[in-house]
Protein backbone atom coordinates (compact mmCIF):
# COMPACT_ATOMS: atom_id res chain seq x y z
CA UNK A 1 0.00 0.00 0.00
CA UNK A 2 1.63 3.24 -1.12
CA UNK A 3 -0.81 5.71 0.43
CA UNK A 4 -3.17 6.02 3.31
CA UNK A 5 -6.79 7.02 2.72
CA UNK A 6 -7.01 8.40 6.25
CA UNK A 7 -3.95 10.59 6.81
CA UNK A 8 -5.60 12.38 9.74
CA UNK A 9 -6.26 9.18 11.67
CA UNK A 10 -3.21 8.33 13.80
CA UNK A 11 -1.32 5.09 14.06
CA UNK A 12 -0.27 4.72 17.69
CA UNK A 13 2.99 2.93 18.49
CA UNK A 14 3.78 1.66 21.99
CA UNK A 15 7.44 0.76 22.44
CA UNK A 16 8.92 -1.00 25.42
CA UNK A 17 11.57 -3.50 26.34
CA UNK A 18 10.82 -7.08 27.25
CA UNK A 19 9.06 -7.43 30.63
CA UNK A 20 8.22 -3.71 30.73
CA UNK A 21 4.43 -4.16 30.87
CA UNK A 22 3.52 -3.37 27.24
CA UNK A 23 0.68 -5.89 26.96
CA UNK A 24 -0.98 -4.80 30.20
CA UNK A 25 -0.87 -1.14 29.17
CA UNK A 26 -2.15 -1.93 25.64
CA UNK A 27 -5.16 -3.73 27.09
CA UNK A 28 -5.83 -0.90 29.50
CA UNK A 29 -5.82 1.57 26.60
CA UNK A 30 -8.09 -0.67 24.52
CA UNK A 31 -10.65 -0.57 27.30
CA UNK A 32 -10.77 3.22 27.10
CA UNK A 33 -10.40 4.00 23.38
CA UNK A 34 -11.47 2.55 19.98
CA UNK A 35 -8.12 0.84 19.45
CA UNK A 36 -7.27 -2.41 17.68
CA UNK A 37 -3.97 -4.00 18.71
CA UNK A 38 -1.37 -5.10 16.15
CA UNK A 39 1.44 -7.31 17.43
CA UNK A 40 5.01 -6.16 16.76
CA UNK A 41 6.84 -9.14 18.24
CA UNK A 42 8.84 -11.39 15.92
CA UNK A 43 8.32 -14.48 18.12
CA UNK A 44 4.61 -14.10 18.91
CA UNK A 45 3.80 -14.48 15.21
CA UNK A 46 4.44 -18.23 15.54
CA UNK A 47 1.78 -20.77 16.46
CA UNK A 48 2.63 -23.08 19.35
CA UNK A 49 5.05 -20.59 20.91
CA UNK A 50 2.89 -19.23 23.70
CA UNK A 51 4.56 -19.52 27.09
CA UNK A 52 8.10 -18.60 26.09
CA UNK A 53 6.99 -15.52 24.15
CA UNK A 54 4.79 -14.24 26.99
CA UNK A 55 1.86 -14.28 24.59
CA UNK A 56 -1.46 -13.03 26.05
CA UNK A 57 -3.65 -15.94 27.17
CA UNK A 58 -6.64 -17.15 25.14
CA UNK A 59 -9.19 -15.34 27.30
CA UNK A 60 -7.36 -12.04 26.83
CA UNK A 61 -7.02 -12.57 23.07
CA UNK A 62 -10.73 -13.36 22.78
CA UNK A 63 -11.62 -10.12 24.51
CA UNK A 64 -8.82 -8.01 22.99
CA UNK A 65 -7.74 -9.58 19.67
CA UNK A 66 -4.10 -9.02 18.72
CA UNK A 67 -3.60 -8.99 14.98
CA UNK A 68 -0.44 -10.66 13.60
CA UNK A 69 -0.29 -13.16 16.46
CA UNK A 70 -0.33 -16.90 15.60
CA UNK A 71 -0.08 -16.29 11.86
CA UNK A 72 2.78 -18.67 10.99
CA UNK A 73 4.12 -22.15 11.71
CA UNK A 74 7.56 -22.16 13.38
CA UNK A 75 9.06 -23.94 10.37
CA UNK A 76 8.32 -20.93 8.15
CA UNK A 77 10.43 -17.82 7.59
CA UNK A 78 9.18 -14.29 8.19
CA UNK A 79 11.03 -11.17 7.09
CA UNK A 80 10.85 -7.48 7.86
CA UNK A 81 9.26 -7.01 4.45
CA UNK A 82 6.61 -9.60 5.33
CA UNK A 83 5.80 -7.70 8.49
CA UNK A 84 5.46 -4.38 6.67
CA UNK A 85 3.12 -5.90 4.10
CA UNK A 86 0.97 -7.58 6.77
CA UNK A 87 0.97 -4.54 9.05
CA UNK A 88 -0.14 -2.26 6.19
CA UNK A 89 -3.05 -4.59 5.45
CA UNK A 90 -4.14 -4.60 9.09
CA UNK A 91 -3.76 -0.83 9.47
CA UNK A 92 -5.87 -0.22 6.38
CA UNK A 93 -8.56 -2.64 7.58
CA UNK A 94 -8.66 -1.03 11.03
CA UNK A 95 -8.91 2.45 9.50
CA UNK A 96 -11.70 1.26 7.21
CA UNK A 97 -13.60 0.13 10.31
CA UNK A 98 -13.29 3.62 11.77
CA UNK A 99 -10.93 2.50 14.52
CA UNK A 100 -7.31 3.30 15.41
CA UNK A 101 -4.37 0.88 15.15
CA UNK A 102 -2.25 0.40 18.27
CA UNK A 103 1.04 -1.27 17.40
CA UNK A 104 2.62 -2.94 20.44
CA UNK A 105 5.80 -4.95 20.81
CA UNK A 106 9.52 -5.09 21.30
CA UNK A 107 10.86 -5.94 17.83
CA UNK A 108 12.38 -2.55 17.17
CA UNK A 109 13.55 -3.51 13.68
CA UNK A 110 9.93 -4.01 12.62
CA UNK A 111 8.90 -0.66 14.09
CA UNK A 112 11.82 1.14 12.48
CA UNK A 113 11.18 -0.33 9.03
CA UNK A 114 7.47 0.50 9.14
CA UNK A 115 8.00 4.07 10.34
CA UNK A 116 11.17 5.02 8.44
CA UNK A 117 10.89 2.83 5.35
CA UNK A 118 12.63 -0.29 4.05
CA UNK A 119 15.71 -0.48 1.87
CA UNK A 120 15.57 -2.33 -1.45
CA UNK A 121 18.20 -4.89 -0.46
CA UNK A 122 19.22 -7.55 -2.99
CA UNK A 123 17.52 -10.92 -2.77
CA UNK A 124 19.31 -13.63 -0.83
CA UNK A 125 21.54 -16.25 -2.36
CA UNK A 126 21.27 -19.71 -0.79
CA UNK A 127 24.78 -20.82 -1.79
CA UNK A 128 26.43 -17.70 -0.39
CA UNK A 129 24.36 -17.99 2.79
CA UNK A 130 25.37 -21.62 3.23
CA UNK A 131 29.04 -20.72 2.78
CA UNK A 132 28.75 -18.01 5.43
CA UNK A 133 27.02 -20.41 7.83
CA UNK A 134 29.68 -23.07 7.24
CA UNK A 135 32.44 -20.59 8.02
CA UNK A 136 30.57 -19.44 11.13
CA UNK A 137 30.37 -23.03 12.36
CA UNK A 138 34.16 -23.23 12.17
CA UNK A 139 35.15 -19.88 13.68
CA UNK A 140 32.00 -18.64 15.46
CA UNK A 141 29.78 -15.60 14.93
CA UNK A 142 31.98 -13.19 16.96
CA UNK A 143 34.82 -13.91 14.50
CA UNK A 144 32.40 -13.38 11.60
CA UNK A 145 31.44 -10.10 13.26
CA UNK A 146 35.11 -9.10 13.18
CA UNK A 147 35.10 -9.77 9.43
CA UNK A 148 32.07 -7.49 9.11
CA UNK A 149 33.88 -4.75 11.04
CA UNK A 150 36.57 -4.71 8.33
CA UNK A 151 33.96 -4.69 5.55
CA UNK A 152 31.27 -2.41 6.98
CA UNK A 153 32.09 -0.80 10.31
CA UNK A 154 28.91 1.29 10.35
CA UNK A 155 26.73 -1.83 10.14
CA UNK A 156 28.89 -3.92 12.49
CA UNK A 157 28.71 -1.44 15.36
CA UNK A 158 24.90 -1.76 15.32
CA UNK A 159 24.93 -5.56 15.42
CA UNK A 160 25.59 -7.74 18.46
CA UNK A 161 28.60 -10.05 17.84
CA UNK A 162 26.37 -13.06 18.63
CA UNK A 163 23.48 -12.03 16.35
CA UNK A 164 24.18 -14.58 13.63
CA UNK A 165 21.12 -13.77 11.55
CA UNK A 166 21.99 -10.08 11.09
CA UNK A 167 25.73 -10.73 10.65
CA UNK A 168 24.91 -13.34 8.03
CA UNK A 169 22.63 -10.98 6.11
CA UNK A 170 25.15 -8.12 6.14
CA UNK A 171 27.94 -10.37 4.83
CA UNK A 172 25.59 -11.93 2.28
CA UNK A 173 24.54 -8.54 0.88
CA UNK A 174 28.18 -7.54 0.48
CA UNK A 175 29.07 -10.81 -1.26
CA UNK A 176 26.11 -10.51 -3.64
CA UNK A 177 26.33 -6.85 -4.55
CA UNK A 178 29.80 -5.62 -3.64
CA UNK A 179 28.09 -2.85 -1.65
CA UNK A 180 27.91 -2.53 2.11
CA UNK A 181 24.51 -3.14 3.67
CA UNK A 182 24.79 0.26 5.37
CA UNK A 183 25.02 1.85 1.91
CA UNK A 184 21.85 0.06 0.83
CA UNK A 185 20.08 1.07 4.03
CA UNK A 186 20.90 4.75 3.54
CA UNK A 187 18.40 4.79 0.65
CA UNK A 188 14.93 3.81 1.86
CA UNK A 189 11.51 3.68 0.27
CA UNK A 190 8.71 5.01 2.47
CA UNK A 191 5.78 2.61 2.29
CA UNK A 192 3.07 4.77 3.87
CA UNK A 193 2.14 8.28 4.96
CA UNK A 194 0.61 7.45 8.33
CA UNK A 195 0.60 9.93 11.19
CA UNK A 196 2.58 7.95 13.75
CA UNK A 197 2.09 8.86 17.41
CA UNK A 198 4.96 7.20 19.31
CA UNK A 199 5.07 6.33 22.99
CA UNK A 200 7.77 4.54 24.99
CA UNK A 201 7.21 3.05 28.43
CA UNK A 202 9.36 4.60 31.13
CA UNK A 203 11.69 1.80 32.10
CA UNK A 204 12.24 0.49 35.55
CA UNK A 205 15.65 0.69 37.19
CA UNK A 206 18.21 -1.78 35.90
CA UNK A 207 17.90 -3.84 39.08
CA UNK A 208 14.11 -3.97 38.85
CA UNK A 209 13.96 -4.89 35.16
CA UNK A 210 16.49 -7.67 35.77
CA UNK A 211 14.40 -8.98 38.63
CA UNK A 212 11.25 -8.88 36.51
CA UNK A 213 13.02 -10.79 33.74
CA UNK A 214 14.42 -13.44 36.09
CA UNK A 215 11.10 -13.94 37.87
CA UNK A 216 9.15 -14.11 34.63
CA UNK A 217 11.34 -16.87 33.23
CA UNK A 218 10.91 -18.95 36.39
CA UNK A 219 7.17 -18.46 36.04
CA UNK A 220 7.36 -19.65 32.43
CA UNK A 221 9.02 -22.85 33.61
CA UNK A 222 6.24 -23.35 36.17
CA UNK A 223 3.63 -22.83 33.45
CA UNK A 224 5.08 -25.60 31.26
CA UNK A 225 7.68 -23.95 29.05
CA UNK A 226 9.82 -27.11 28.89
CA UNK A 227 6.83 -29.14 27.71
CA UNK A 228 6.08 -26.47 25.10
CA UNK A 229 9.57 -26.78 23.63
CA UNK A 230 9.33 -30.59 23.78
CA UNK A 231 6.23 -30.45 21.58
CA UNK A 232 8.02 -28.15 19.15
CA UNK A 233 11.00 -30.51 18.99
CA UNK A 234 8.68 -33.32 17.94
CA UNK A 235 7.78 -31.50 14.72
CA UNK A 236 9.31 -33.39 11.83
CA UNK A 237 10.71 -30.41 9.96
CA UNK A 238 11.58 -28.05 12.83
CA UNK A 239 15.21 -27.75 13.92
CA UNK A 240 17.18 -25.54 16.28
CA UNK A 241 18.48 -23.67 13.21
CA UNK A 242 15.07 -22.23 12.34
CA UNK A 243 14.63 -18.53 13.13
CA UNK A 244 11.74 -19.29 15.47
CA UNK A 245 13.94 -21.50 17.65
CA UNK A 246 16.59 -18.81 17.90
CA UNK A 247 14.20 -16.82 20.07
CA UNK A 248 15.46 -16.12 23.58
CA UNK A 249 14.50 -18.94 25.92
CA UNK A 250 13.64 -21.47 23.23
CA UNK A 251 17.23 -21.84 22.15
CA UNK A 252 18.39 -22.52 25.72
CA UNK A 253 15.60 -24.98 26.58
CA UNK A 254 16.16 -26.82 23.27
CA UNK A 255 19.85 -27.20 24.23
CA UNK A 256 18.79 -28.54 27.64
CA UNK A 257 16.47 -31.08 26.01
CA UNK A 258 19.42 -32.19 23.86
CA UNK A 259 21.23 -33.01 27.15
CA UNK A 260 23.96 -30.47 26.42
CA UNK A 261 23.38 -28.38 29.55
CA UNK A 262 21.46 -28.69 32.81
CA UNK A 263 18.15 -26.94 33.43
CA UNK A 264 19.95 -24.67 35.92
CA UNK A 265 22.44 -23.67 33.22
CA UNK A 266 19.64 -23.22 30.67
CA UNK A 267 17.77 -20.97 33.09
CA UNK A 268 20.80 -18.80 33.77
CA UNK A 269 21.63 -18.53 30.07
CA UNK A 270 18.04 -17.67 29.13
CA UNK A 271 17.78 -15.04 31.84
CA UNK A 272 21.11 -13.52 30.81
CA UNK A 273 20.13 -13.45 27.13
CA UNK A 274 16.82 -11.79 28.00
CA UNK A 275 18.62 -9.15 30.06
CA UNK A 276 20.93 -8.49 27.09
CA UNK A 277 17.88 -8.20 24.81
CA UNK A 278 16.28 -5.67 27.17
CA UNK A 279 19.50 -3.65 27.22
CA UNK A 280 19.60 -3.53 23.41
CA UNK A 281 15.94 -2.53 23.25
CA UNK A 282 16.37 0.25 25.80
CA UNK A 283 19.49 1.53 24.01
CA UNK A 284 17.58 1.60 20.71
CA UNK A 285 14.72 3.51 22.29
CA UNK A 286 17.07 6.09 23.75
CA UNK A 287 19.11 6.58 20.60
CA UNK A 288 16.67 6.05 17.74
CA UNK A 289 13.18 7.23 18.56
CA UNK A 290 11.57 10.52 19.49
CA UNK A 291 8.84 8.71 21.40
CA UNK A 292 6.92 10.36 24.23
CA UNK A 293 7.82 8.70 27.57
CA UNK A 294 4.80 7.30 29.39
CA UNK A 295 4.19 5.53 32.69
CA UNK A 296 3.12 1.91 32.69
CA UNK A 297 -0.04 2.83 34.65
CA UNK A 298 -1.23 4.67 31.53
CA UNK A 299 -2.34 7.92 33.16
CA UNK A 300 -0.32 10.35 31.05
CA UNK A 301 -0.71 8.42 27.79
CA UNK A 302 -4.51 8.48 28.12
CA UNK A 303 -4.49 12.28 28.30
CA UNK A 304 -2.37 12.50 25.16
CA UNK A 305 -4.47 10.00 23.21
CA UNK A 306 -7.58 11.93 24.17
CA UNK A 307 -6.09 14.98 22.54
CA UNK A 308 -5.27 13.29 19.20
CA UNK A 309 -8.34 11.18 18.45
N, C-alpha and C positions, 0 to 999 in steps of 0.2 A: 504494500500500500504506500503510495508516494505522497498522499495528502490526507488531511484530516477534515472531515466535513464539519466538525464541531471545534474550531480552534479556540473558542472561548470557554469550553468545558475543560477543566483541568484534569491532568493525570497525576495522581498523588503517589509519591514514592516514599516508602518508609525503610530507611537503612538501619542496620544494627549488626553488631557482631554476634557470633554464636552465643547462646545462653543469655542474651541481653533482655529478653522479654518481648520480642517483636510480635509473636503470634498473639499473645495475650492483649497487647495494645491494639493490634489490628481488629481483633474481635470486639473490643470495647468501642472502637470507632465505628464499626459496622452496626452496632446497636443504636448509635446516635444519628448516623448520616446514611444517605442512599449510596452506599459504597459496595462494590463487588471486588473481592480480593483476587489478585493474580499472584501466584507463587513465583518467586525469583530465587529458587534454591535448586542447584544443579543435581542434588541427590534425591530430593523429594519428588522429582518427576518420575522416578522408577517405581513400578508396582512391586510389592513384596518387601520393600525397604521402608518399614514403618517405625520401628522402635529406634533403630540407630540413627535415623534422620530427624528424630523428634517431631515426626509428622503429627498434626492434630488428630485426635481420635475420631472414630466414625460418627459419634454423636455430634461432635463439634462441626465436622464437615457436612453433615446433613443439615444442620441449622445455618451454618455459614460456609457455603461452598467455596473452595479454593480452586480456581482455574489453573491449569497446567500442573496439577498434582496427579500422580498415578496415570500418566499418559504413555508410558513406554516400558517395555520389558527390559530387565537389566542386561540382557545380551546385546541390546541395540546401542548404537552410537547417537549422540545428540550434540550438536555444535552450537556455537554462539549464533550463527546464522539461523539455525533452526529455531532457537529461542525467539529471535527478533521476529521471524515470520509468524510464529504462533502467538506471540504477545500482541502483535499488530492486529491479528484477527480477533483476539479477545477484547482488546481495547475498542475496536470498531463496533463489535457486537454490544458491548456494555454501553457505549455512547448511543447506539441506536435505540437501546431500551430506556434512554433518558436517565441513566445512572452514571456514577463516577468510578473509574478504575482506581483501585488501591493496590499498588505493587509492593509486595513485602518479601524480604528475604536477605540473604547474606552473600549471594554470589555476585560480587561487585563487578566482575567482568561482564556479566549479563546487563546489569544496570548501565554501566559505562557505554557499552555498545549501543544500547537502545537510545540513550539520551544524546550521546555525542556522534553516533554514526559508526559504521563498520567499514573497514578497509577492504578493497577488492584484492585479497590475497590470492596467489596462485593455488590451483587445486593440488591436493596431495598426490604424492607418488609412492605407491606401496613398496617398490623395491628400495627406494632411498630411505624410506621410513624403517624398513626391516634392517637395512645396513646400520642405521643409527642405533636402533635397539640392540643389535648384536654387539656393537662397540660398547654400548652402555653396560651390557651384561659383563663385559670383560673388565672395564675400568671404573664403572660406577657413574651415576648422574652428576655428583659434584665435579668429577674430572671432565665430564662433557660440558658442564657449566663453565669450567675454565676455558674450554675451547671456544665457547660462545663469547666469553669476555674478549678474546682476541679478535673475533669476527665482528661482534656487534655489542660494544660496551653499553650503549644506551639501553638496549633490550635486556642484557644480562643483569644489570643492576636492579631491574624491576622484577626479576624472577628468582624465586627461592632455589638454591643449589640442589634441592631434593625434589623439585617439581618437574619430574620427568616428562610429563605431557607437554608442558609449555617449552621446555628446553628442546625437546624433540621437534616441535613445530617450528621453532625459530631456526634451528639448524637445517631442517627440511626446506624451508622457504629459501634460505640462502643457497642450498645445493641446487634447487630447481631453477631459480631465477638469476642467481648471481648478485642479487640485491638484498641488503639487510632487511629484516622484518620491521625494524623501526622506521626505515625509509618508506616501506609500504604503508605503515600505520599512520604516517604523517599526512597522508591523503585519504580522507574519509568521505563516504557518501552518506548524507543525512537521509534517513528513511522515513521521516515523519516531520510534522510541524506542531506537535503537541505542546501544550502549555504545562510543563512539568513543575510541580510544587514539591520540593524536596525537604524531607525531614530526617534527622538522624537522632537516634536515642542517646541521651546522655549516658555515658558509660560509667559503670561502677568503678571503684578503685581496683587497682591491679589485684590486690589480695582477694577482694570480694568476687571478682569475675573468675579468678582461678578456683575459688571455693565452689562457686556455682557450677563450673565446668566439671570439677572432680565429683561433686555430689550427683550431678545429673547422670554421669556415666555409670556410677554405681547403681543408680535407680534403673537405668536401662538394663543392666545385668539382671536385676531383680524382676524386671518385667518380661524377661525371656529373650534378650538380645542374642545370646549364644544359640538358642534354638532357631531364631530367625535366620542367622547366618548358616546354620546347618541345613536348613531347607533350601537356601540359595545354592549351597555347594552341591546339592543333589541334582540340580538342573544339568541336563546333559551337555549343553553347549556353553555354560557359564564357567569362566576361569578367573583366577585372581588377577589376570592381566587386563580384564575388561575395565573400562573407565568407571563403571558403577562400583566395582569392588575396590577401587582405589580411594573411595571415600573414607574419611577419617572414622576410625572405629571398626569398620568392616574389614579393612586390610589387616588390622591387628588381630581381630578375632579369627579371621580365616587362617592366619599363621598359627594361632593357638590350636585350632582344630586340625592343622597339619602336624601337630606334635613338635613344632619347632621351638616354641616358647611356652612358658607356664601361663596360667590365667592371670597370675599376679603381674608377670612381666607384660602381658598383653594389656592389662588395665593401665599400668603406668605409662606404657608407650602411647596408648590411645588418649589418655588424659594429657600427656605432654604435647602430642600432635594437635589436639584441640586447642590447647593454650596458644600454640604457635599460630594456628589459624586465626584465632581471635586477635592476636597481636597484629597480624598482617591486615585483617579487616579494619581494625581501629586506625592503623597507620594510613591505609587508603582513604578512609573517611576524613582524616585530618588533612591530608595532603591533596586530595583530588576533588572533593565536592565542596559546594557552597551551600550545603544543606542547613536548614534551621535546626538548632539543637532543641530537643524536646524531652520532657520527663516521661518515664515509663508509666506513670499514673495517668497520663493523657490530658491533664488539665490545660496546659498551655497550647497543645496542638489542637484541641477542640475549639478554642477561641479563634485560632488562625483559620481553621477549616471553615468555620462559620462565616468568616469574612470573605472567603473566595468562592463559595458555592451559591 
